[in-house]
Amino acid sequence: MSHSRFSGQVAWITGASSGIGRHLALELARQGADVAVSARRVDRLEALVTELEALGRRAVAVPCDVTDEAAVAAAVASVVQQLGRLDIAIANAGFGASGRVERLTADDWRRQFDTNVVGAAMTARYALPELRKTKGRLALVGSAAAWVTAPAMAAYSASKSALVSLGQVVSMETHGSGVSCTTLHPGFVESEIGQVDNRGEYRAERKDRRPKALLWPTDKAARVMVSAIRRRKGEYVFTAHGRLGAFVGRHFPSFMVWLVGYFSQGKAESSKAAP
């Protein structure tokens, strides 16, 4: 793999303090980019900057809460001021609110969409003027959950479905400008998302209930995602189970509803029958 594919370019990643965002930053640095990293946990950002600089790249920490529009605007300005330009912007900040529809509050829904959808839209809004100058790349981190949902996942899946539309519209609005928009839809990837509560706060004591056998290593996911961004893919679904689920969910939605409903009902009945 070339270590200079992004030489001379500047990448900015939100939600970079852990998981996919952190590994995207490291992978882009390995491929030659200077990197700006944003999130709310400043101590983690500073530690990541040290790792990025050890790879021989310029790196800056730009603390930012993507639910604050002014903070997003200021973050883009800071990246350009400190690193000189913006070639790649990755809207990765997000979390998963869980709970059955009858139990989720309006505040749960608002927090989910404020972060996953409005945060991504504001990242795009303020990054795009700079990306137009460099004919750069925008990436939105969605999920295969846009098509493969399950009980207690309504808010999260709905937010990721919204990113499908956002990515398509950005691609339409930037057509012919030299800017590309890649919407990435991973299946299960190792991260802290399963340990984040409905307020968007990380809880180390929370059990990650995702199937461990299906979790992709985060560094592998980052390599695949960076490759899709480099190739300016419009939409990219990955992990074998993610692709299969997305295919069924897209083309046979009624079957998906029946299948998940059947197995969910079976689990519920087994739970009731257990002593």
Beta strands, then each sheet from edge to edge (+ up, - down):
strand 1: 10-13
strand 2: 34-37
strand 3: 59-61
strand 4: 88-91
strand 5: 137-141
strand 6: 180-186
strand 7: 235-238
sheet 1: 3+ 2+ 1+ 4+ 5+ 6+ 7+
end
